[in-house]
Amino acid sequence: MGYAAQADDVFRTRLAERSDELDQLFMGLYDDQSALDALKEAMAEAYAARPGDLRELDEAREADPEWYKRGDMFGMTMYSDLFAGSLNALADRIPYLQEQQLTYLHLMPILQMPHPHNDGGYAVEDFDNVDPAFGTNEDLAALTAKLRKAGISLCLDFVMNHTASTHRWAKRAQEGDPEYQSYYFCYDDRTVPDQFDGTVPQVFPSAAPGNFSWNEQMGKWVMTQFYPFQWDLNYRNPKVLVAMLSSAMHLANLGVEVLRLDAVPYIWKQLGTNCRNLPQVHAIVRMLRIALECVCPAVVLKGEVVMAPKELAAYFGTPEKPECHMLYNVSMMVNLWSALANGDTRLLKAQTDALNALSPNCWFVNYLRCHDDIGWGLDEDKERELDIDPLEHKEFLYHFYEGAVPGSWAMGELYNYDAASSDARSCGTTASLCGVERAVITHDKPALETAVSRDLLMHKAMAFLRGFPMLSCGDEIAQLNGWDYKEDPDRVEDSRNLHRSRFDWSKAALRAQLGTLQNRLWDGMAELRSMRDDPCFAPDAWVSTWDAHNDGVLALVRKSHGETLVGLFNFTGQAQHAWLGGSDGIMGPMDADLGAYEAKLVRR
């Protein structure tokens, strides 16, 4: 039975509205009608298998397409095993998430993976099944149902660029099957790999140098841009695309409402290019968006695009032909930490301006910390314009956040240090990087007060930006670094495990006890939610930086439906004065005094 006979009127109508574009995109890449038919068949089967309650959610979301842009969106990211254990144990902890009025939960990878070397779950060996260490597909479906009832949308990573070397496709390739070798980039000698290496930058030049690895069993070189145990998929093969889109729809039918597209700029490879941000990437993301709109329109796409602002707009597509619904706001994370170390908001303001200049369909998930490192990808042209030496500045920042600069309050570690380029990234929890850990160790109460102020300042500035805020699990109770990772032979080689530590429930129990550190941060996160419960955080709010006439203060203005809210953020350890000029139709001039690391909101 063909796909048309299996689908009901709703699916047929959705597909009919989008079929011409889907056909054009697919045939433009592959010119393979049978593969296109296979994709539509997979879409029809996924729709037919979609549970009734999720179809009801689809209908509600189609009527409210900007649901993820509302001011009450409040997210958290976590490792489910570190937070609670299994998926079933996590479901028992939903009341804790409800206390924080979460509407969005991003779980780090839980799909089947090799153990112990799996890059934190980003080496996937089965895109259709939960890893037994976390539970089963039935457990995931039960969890998503309970989260939906609690008003929380679940986000999972969808690792499009590569599979684990233990994936069934890779195993067949290693056994010599040419069909499955065509799912990857496999070469008998170094001729083509050397051509790629001539133009393709290395992702981890120190930890995993090169873009290819020799596979002894297969007797071939295979493309592995990230780690040798992660084989890059060959999207030039339409079977790869059809299989991956099928897996995405399968996850959606388990109740996943947000798919985070990992390393999406890398997925198309072409000789003579840097294999980043190629046009074919956008064709693939657009086809994924179309497939989801036909099968499960409740589901939204979040892209991980660690690129300059000028590269970001393309990943949203256009209002007529959208791609990702939202992106990770990596650049703002980096610039916030830079401003805190320097007490200088000029780069932060410039980056905010660049992002605010993007079209209204561009939406961001803002955060301070996530599972990954802080990569110091600042705007080097802007740095030079401000008479800042980019290399010296980067070295200052990563040394500052490892606590190796005189006067630094931070406690962190370097990740992926490369002596040849003097490049490095930074690891640590939000609280530890803000100085809380050092103050706790030294029993310095004034320093602790200052560190808490820094932490809250950073969260409030982040939450004021265009988009919605996402906490790293533990931020709400000032969780500190987990130095015990150094005692685990399976984790000691990756310093990112410093901030991938087990959630401390004994500390969380102190969240309601007045005067505790945990209570200070818990109440601070409540203030974030209160701040965002304001008309000026409507999806269509106008957001802009403003000149505070003080490089230590970031001034942001939000305006919506006649209401104006000014956010002033002092990134220095001294009292500061800000003066903001007026503008017709927006607000009159204003003066404000701010204490060290103070965030102040002013209604105009």
C-alpha positions in Angstrom: 0.0 0.0 0.0 1.4 3.4 -1.0 1.8 6.4 1.2 -1.3 8.2 -0.2 -3.5 5.3 0.7 -2.2 5.1 4.3 -2.5 8.7 5.2 -5.7 10.5 6.2 -6.9 13.9 5.0 -4.8 15.9 7.5 -1.5 14.5 6.3 -2.5 14.6 2.7 -3.4 18.2 3.0 -0.2 19.1 4.7 1.9 17.2 2.2 0.0 18.6 -0.8 0.8 22.2 0.4 4.5 21.4 0.6 5.1 18.6 -1.9 6.3 20.8 -4.8 9.0 22.4 -2.7 10.0 19.0 -1.1 10.2 17.4 -4.6 12.3 20.3 -5.9 14.7 20.2 -3.0 15.1 16.5 -2.9 15.4 16.0 -6.7 17.8 19.0 -6.9 20.2 17.2 -4.5 19.7 13.6 -5.6 17.7 13.3 -8.8 16.4 10.0 -7.4 12.6 9.5 -7.6 12.6 6.1 -5.8 14.4 7.7 -2.8 11.9 10.6 -2.7 9.1 8.1 -2.8 10.8 6.2 0.1 10.9 9.5 2.1 7.2 10.2 1.6 6.4 6.6 2.5 8.3 7.0 5.7 6.5 10.3 6.4 3.1 8.6 5.9 4.0 5.7 8.1 5.2 8.1 10.9 2.0 10.1 10.7 -0.1 6.9 10.8 1.9 5.8 13.9 1.6 9.1 15.7 -0.3 8.8 19.0 -3.6 10.6 19.4 -2.5 12.8 22.2 0.4 14.0 20.2 -1.9 14.8 17.2 -3.9 16.9 19.6 -0.7 18.7 20.5 0.0 19.2 16.8 -3.4 20.9 16.4 -2.8 23.2 19.3 0.7 24.2 18.2 -0.5 24.9 14.6 -3.0 27.3 16.2 -0.2 28.9 18.3 2.9 28.6 16.2 4.9 31.1 18.3 4.4 29.1 21.6 8.1 28.8 22.1 8.6 32.6 22.0 6.4 33.5 24.9 7.9 35.3 27.9 7.1 32.5 30.3 9.4 30.1 28.5 12.0 29.0 31.0 14.4 26.2 30.2 17.0 23.8 31.8 19.6 21.5 30.4 20.8 18.4 32.2 22.3 14.9 32.1 19.4 12.7 33.2 21.7 10.1 34.8 23.6 12.8 36.8 20.3 14.5 37.9 18.3 11.5 38.8 19.5 8.2 37.3 17.2 6.4 34.9 14.4 8.1 32.9 11.9 6.6 35.3 13.8 8.1 38.2 13.8 11.5 36.4 10.0 11.3 36.0 9.8 11.0 39.8 11.7 14.3 40.1 9.3 16.3 37.9 7.9 18.1 40.9 11.3 19.7 41.5 11.2 21.0 37.9 7.7 22.3 38.4 8.9 24.3 41.4 11.0 26.2 39.0 8.1 26.7 36.5 10.1 25.1 33.8 8.5 24.9 30.3 11.5 23.4 28.5 13.9 20.5 29.4 16.9 19.6 27.3 18.3 16.2 28.2 21.8 15.4 27.1 22.0 12.4 24.7 20.2 9.3 25.9 20.2 7.3 22.6 22.1 4.0 22.4 25.9 4.7 22.6 29.1 2.8 23.1 30.6 2.7 26.6 32.7 4.3 28.0 34.0 6.3 25.0 31.0 8.1 23.5 31.8 11.8 23.6 29.1 12.4 26.2 26.6 10.5 24.1 27.3 12.3 20.9 28.6 9.1 19.4 25.3 7.4 18.6 25.1 3.8 17.6 21.3 3.6 17.3 19.2 6.7 16.6 15.9 4.8 17.2 16.4 3.4 20.7 17.2 4.7 24.2 20.4 3.4 25.7 19.7 0.6 28.2 21.6 2.6 30.8 18.8 5.1 30.8 15.8 2.9 30.2 13.7 2.0 27.2 11.7 3.7 24.5 8.6 3.0 26.5 10.2 4.8 29.5 11.0 7.8 27.3 7.4 8.0 26.0 6.1 7.8 29.6 8.5 10.5 30.6 7.5 12.9 27.8 3.8 12.3 28.6 4.3 13.2 32.3 6.4 16.3 31.3 3.7 17.4 28.9 1.1 17.2 31.7 3.4 19.4 33.8 3.7 21.9 30.9 7.3 21.0 30.0 8.5 20.3 26.5 11.3 17.8 26.1 14.3 18.5 23.9 16.7 15.8 22.7 19.9 16.0 20.7 19.7 14.8 17.1 23.3 14.1 16.0 23.1 14.6 12.3 26.7 14.8 11.3 28.1 11.4 12.4 27.4 8.0 13.9 29.5 6.0 16.4 31.9 3.6 14.8 29.9 0.9 16.4 26.7 1.9 14.6 25.2 -1.0 12.5 26.0 0.9 9.3 29.6 1.3 10.4 29.9 -2.3 11.3 28.7 -3.4 7.9 31.1 -1.0 6.3 34.0 -2.4 8.3 32.9 -5.9 7.2 33.5 -4.7 3.6 30.0 -4.0 2.4 30.3 -1.3 -0.3 26.7 -0.2 0.2 27.3 0.8 3.8 30.7 2.2 3.0 28.8 4.6 0.8 27.0 5.8 4.0 30.4 7.3 5.0 33.5 8.8 3.4 35.8 5.8 2.9 39.0 5.9 0.8 41.7 3.4 0.0 44.6 5.9 0.2 45.4 9.4 1.3 44.7 11.1 -2.1 41.2 12.5 -1.4 41.7 12.8 2.4 44.7 15.0 1.7 42.7 17.2 -0.7 40.0 17.6 2.0 42.7 18.4 4.6 44.0 21.2 2.4 40.8 23.3 2.9 39.0 21.8 6.0 39.9 23.1 9.4 40.4 20.7 12.3 37.7 20.7 14.9 40.0 19.4 17.8 43.6 19.9 16.6 45.0 18.8 19.9 42.6 16.2 21.2 41.7 14.6 17.9 44.0 16.0 15.1 43.2 15.5 11.4 39.9 14.9 9.6 40.4 11.2 8.8 41.2 8.0 10.7 42.7 4.8 9.4 40.4 1.8 9.9 42.5 -1.4 10.0 39.6 -3.8 9.6 38.2 -2.0 6.6 41.6 -1.1 5.2 40.4 2.4 4.4 40.6 6.0 5.6 37.3 7.2 7.0 36.3 10.8 7.6 36.1 11.6 11.3 36.1 15.4 11.8 35.3 15.2 15.5 36.8 12.0 17.1 38.1 8.8 15.5 35.1 6.9 16.9 32.6 9.3 15.2 32.3 8.6 11.5 30.9 11.4 9.4 27.8 10.6 7.4 27.7 11.0 3.7 24.5 13.0 2.9 25.3 12.7 -0.8 23.7 9.3 -0.4 19.9 9.8 -0.3 19.5 6.7 1.7 21.3 8.4 4.6 18.9 11.4 4.5 15.8 9.2 4.3 17.0 7.1 7.3 18.0 10.1 9.4 14.7 11.9 8.8 12.9 8.7 9.6 14.7 8.5 12.9 13.8 12.2 13.7 10.1 11.4 13.1 10.4 8.3 15.3 11.7 10.4 18.2 8.9 12.9 17.6 6.4 10.1 18.0 7.9 9.2 21.4 6.9 12.6 22.5 10.1 14.6 21.9 9.0 18.2 21.1 12.3 19.9 20.3 15.2 18.4 18.3 18.5 20.0 18.8 20.5 19.6 15.6 24.0 18.9 16.7 26.9 20.3 14.5 24.5 21.0 11.7 26.8 23.3 9.7 29.1 20.4 9.0 26.8 17.9 7.5 27.5 18.4 3.7 31.1 17.8 2.5 32.4 19.2 -0.8 36.0 19.1 -2.0 37.6 22.5 -2.3 35.6 24.0 0.5 35.9 24.2 4.3 32.8 21.9 4.5 31.0 24.4 6.6 27.7 26.2 6.0 27.3 24.9 2.4 24.0 25.6 0.6 23.2 21.9 0.6 23.0 22.0 4.4 20.1 24.4 4.2 18.3 22.3 1.7 18.6 19.3 4.1 17.4 21.3 7.1 14.5 22.7 5.1 13.5 19.2 4.1 13.6 18.1 7.7 11.4 21.1 8.6 8.9 20.2 5.8 8.8 16.5 7.0 8.1 17.6 10.5 5.4 20.1 9.5 3.6 17.3 7.6 3.9 14.6 10.3 4.3 16.3 13.7 4.0 20.1 13.5 4.2 20.4 17.3 7.9 19.7 17.0 10.4 22.5 16.6 14.1 22.5 15.5 16.9 24.1 17.6 20.2 24.4 15.7 23.6 24.3 17.2 25.5 26.7 15.0 28.8 27.8 16.4 29.4 30.4 13.8 29.7 34.2 13.4 26.4 36.2 13.5 26.6 36.7 9.7 26.3 32.9 9.3 23.3 32.5 11.6 20.5 34.1 9.7 20.6 31.5 7.0 19.8 28.7 9.5 16.5 30.3 10.2 15.6 30.3 6.5 13.0 32.9 5.5 9.5 33.4 6.8 8.2 31.8 3.6 10.7 28.9 3.7 11.8 28.5 7.4 14.5 26.1 8.6 15.3 26.1 12.3 12.8 27.6 14.7 15.6 28.8 17.1 19.4 28.6 17.6 21.7 28.2 20.5 23.1 31.6 21.3 26.7 30.6 21.6 28.2 33.9 20.8 26.3 35.7 23.6 27.5 33.2 26.2 31.1 33.9 25.2 30.7 37.7 25.2 29.0 37.7 28.6 31.9 35.9 30.2 34.3 38.2 28.4 32.6 41.3 29.7 32.6 39.9 33.3 36.3 39.2 33.2 37.2 42.6 31.7 34.5 44.8 33.2 34.1 46.1 29.6 30.8 45.7 27.8 31.9 47.1 24.4 32.3 43.7 22.7 29.1 42.4 24.4 27.2 45.4 23.1 28.5 45.0 19.6 27.6 41.4 19.5 24.1 42.1 20.9 23.6 44.7 18.2 24.7 42.2 15.5 22.1 39.6 16.7 19.3 42.2 17.2 19.9 43.3 13.6 18.8 39.9 12.4 15.2 39.6 11.0 12.3 39.0 13.5 12.1 35.3 12.6 15.5 34.7 14.3 15.0 33.4 17.8 17.6 32.3 20.4 18.0 30.0 23.4 20.2 32.1 25.7 22.4 30.4 28.3 25.5 30.9 30.4 26.7 27.3 30.7 25.9 24.1 29.0 27.4 20.6 28.7 30.2 21.9 26.6 33.2 24.3 27.0 33.4 28.0 26.5 35.2 28.4 23.2 36.5 32.0 23.0 35.2 32.8 19.5 35.0 36.5 19.8 34.6 39.0 16.9 38.3 39.6 16.1 37.6 42.4 13.6 35.6 44.2 16.3 38.4 43.6 18.8 40.9 45.2 16.5 38.6 48.1 16.0 38.5 48.6 19.7 42.3 48.3 20.0 42.1 44.9 21.6 44.7 42.3 20.5 42.6 39.1 19.7 45.2 36.6 20.7 46.3 38.4 23.8 42.7 38.8 24.8 41.8 35.1 24.3 44.9 34.1 26.3 43.9 36.4 29.1 40.3 35.1 29.2 41.1 31.4 29.4 43.9 32.0 31.9 41.5 34.2 33.9 38.8 31.5 34.1 41.3 28.9 35.2 42.3 31.2 38.0 45.8 31.8 36.7 45.6 35.6 36.4 46.3 37.8 39.4 43.0 39.1 40.8 41.0 36.3 39.3 38.1 35.0 41.4 37.4 32.1 39.0 38.1 28.3 39.4 38.0 26.4 36.2 40.2 24.4 33.8 41.4 24.6 30.2 40.0 22.3 27.6 41.7 21.4 24.3 44.8 23.6 24.8 46.8 23.8 21.6 50.3 25.2 22.1 50.9 25.8 18.4 48.0 28.2 18.1 47.8 29.3 21.7 44.1 28.3 21.6 42.2 26.9 24.5 38.6 26.7 25.8 37.3 27.0 29.4 35.4 24.6 31.6 33.6 25.1 34.9 30.2 25.6 36.4 28.6 29.1 36.4 29.0 29.5 40.2 32.6 28.4 40.2 33.5 30.6 37.3 31.8 33.6 39.1 33.9 33.1 42.2 31.6 31.2 44.5 33.8 28.2 44.9 36.9 30.2 45.8 35.0 32.2 48.3 33.5 29.0 49.9 36.9 27.4 50.1 38.5 30.5 51.7 35.5 31.2 54.0 35.5 34.7 52.7 32.0 36.0 53.3 32.4 39.4 51.5 33.9 37.6 48.5 31.0 35.2 48.6 28.5 38.1 48.5 30.3 39.6 45.5 30.4 36.2 43.8 26.7 35.7 44.2 26.1 39.2 42.8 28.2 38.3 39.7 26.3 35.0 39.3 22.9 36.8 39.5 24.0 39.6 37.2 25.1 37.2 34.5 21.8 35.3 34.7 19.7 38.5 34.6 21.6 39.9 31.7 21.3 36.6 29.8 17.5 36.4 30.5 16.9 40.0 29.3 18.2 39.2 25.8 16.1 38.4 22.8 15.0 34.8 23.1 14.4 32.7 26.2 16.7 31.6 29.0 18.0 28.1 29.7 19.7 27.2 33.0 22.4 24.6 33.3 21.1 22.1 35.9 22.6 23.1 39.3 22.8 26.8 38.5 19.7 27.3 40.5 21.5 26.0 43.7 25.0 27.4 42.8 26.4 23.9 42.2 30.2 23.9 42.2 32.8 22.1 40.1 33.0 18.3 40.3 36.8 17.8 40.7 36.3 14.1 41.5 36.2 13.4 37.8 40.0 13.2 38.0 39.6 10.0 40.0 37.6 8.3 37.3 39.9 6.7 34.6 37.0 6.9 32.1 36.5 10.6 32.6 39.8 12.1 33.6 41.0 12.8 30.0 38.1 15.2 29.4 38.2 18.4 31.5 34.6 19.2 30.5 33.6 16.6 33.1 34.5 19.3 35.6 31.0 20.7 35.1 29.4 17.4 34.3 29.0 16.3 37.9 26.3 14.5 39.8 23.5 16.7 41.0 23.8 17.4 44.7 20.4 16.7 46.2 21.7 17.4 49.7 22.5 21.0 48.6 19.1 21.3 46.8 17.4 20.5 50.1 18.7 23.8 51.4 16.9 25.9 48.7 14.1 27.0 51.0 16.4 27.7 54.0 16.8 31.4 54.3 20.4 32.7 54.4 21.9 29.7 52.5 23.8 30.0 49.3 21.3 27.7 47.7 18.4 29.9 48.8 20.1 33.0 47.3 20.4 31.4 43.9 17.0 29.7 44.0 15.3 33.0 44.8 17.4 34.7 42.1 16.1 32.4 39.5 12.6 33.2 40.7 13.4 36.8 40.1 14.3 35.9 36.5 10.9 34.4 36.0 9.2 37.4 37.6 11.2 39.7 35.4 10.1 37.9 32.2 6.4 37.9 33.3 6.1 41.3 31.8 4.5 42.7 28.6 7.9 43.8 27.3 8.9 40.1 26.9 6.2 39.4 24.4 7.3 37.5 21.2 7.1 40.7 19.1 8.9 43.0 21.6 11.4 45.4 20.2 14.8 44.9 21.8 17.9 47.1 21.5 21.1 48.1 23.3 21.4 51.7 24.4 24.4 53.9 25.0 25.0 54.1 28.8 27.9 56.4 28.4 29.8 54.0 30.5 31.7 51.0 29.1 31.2 49.0 32.3 27.4 49.1 32.0 25.3 47.2 29.4 22.0 49.0 28.8 19.2 47.1 27.1 15.7 48.5 26.2 12.6 46.4 25.6 9.4 47.9 24.2 6.1 46.3 23.5 2.5 47.6 23.1 3.3 51.0 24.6 5.4 49.6 27.5 9.1 50.3 27.9 11.5 48.4 30.2 15.2 49.4 30.6 17.7 46.8 31.9 21.0 48.2 33.3 23.8 45.7 34.0 27.0 46.7 35.8 29.8 44.3 34.8 32.3 45.9 37.1 33.2 45.5 40.7 32.8 49.2 41.5 29.8 51.5 41.7 28.9 53.0 38.3 26.8 55.8 36.9 24.9 55.4 33.7 23.3 58.1 31.6 20.9 57.3 28.8 19.8 59.8 26.2 16.2 60.0 25.2 14.6 59.2 21.8 11.2 60.2 20.5 8.6 57.5 20.7 10.8 55.3 22.9 11.8 57.0 26.2 13.1 60.2 27.7 16.6 60.6 29.0 17.5 59.0 32.3 20.3 58.7 34.9 21.0 55.7 37.2 23.5 54.7 39.8 24.4 51.0 40.1 26.3 49.1 42.8 29.1 46.6 42.0 27.7 43.9 39.7 24.2 45.2 40.1 21.3 44.6 37.6 18.6 47.2 37.7 15.3 47.3 35.9 13.6 50.7 35.2 10.1 51.2 33.9 9.9 54.1 31.5 
